[in-house]
């Protein structure tokens, strides 16, 4: 998906989402005791510290333009986390804060090709809140920008594997439209709140949620995990 593919595309949206999340998440991280970083998250095998190390390294690659073959694969992510194994928790947060600040202009210059990185960072911030039992997981002040990025992300490079979905999200006048019609099946329909939709799209736990889904099964909605 490029900037010219959608008249509603805003080049700074991804950077704005990162800055909004930075201002909310970093104070939470700074105030947390060291043992909170060892809490397990919903990401298999990853603690809060692992998630934050991954997020910082992923954005550092954007800022520094380091995209070698296999970047962002599970193996690449594990290597990036391992490289930070002897860092203090505060240093991990320092990198994350710096890169959440600096990545916006680089992502904007990429004309949509790196927007998914910002969306993934925002989802991971939700993973941290979820692990710590904090409110606002997969929601909050950045939600409007996150949903707009999700809509465009689902129609871009991932369109071929994206389910065509009309999402009637609580509190929104117009439905979200995810994916691209393939002419073979009618669009699926989601009715529920936005954080639960994010959980479905990101393959996160659904315990305690309520929603309606017609014309598809849950696993078909997962764009990334």
Buried (B, 14 or more C-beta within 10 A) or exposed (E): BEBEEBEEBBBEBBBBBBBBBBEBBBEBBEEBEEEBBEBEBBBEEBBBBBBBBBBBBBBBBBBEEEEEEEEBEEEBBBEBBEEBEEBEBEEBBBBBBBBBBBBBEBBBEBBBBBBBBBBBBBBBBBBBBBBBEEEBBBBBEBBBBBBBBBBBBBBBEBBEEBBBBBBBBEEEEEBBBBBBEEEEEEBBBBBBBBBBBBBBBBBBEEEEBEBEBEBBEEEBBBBEE
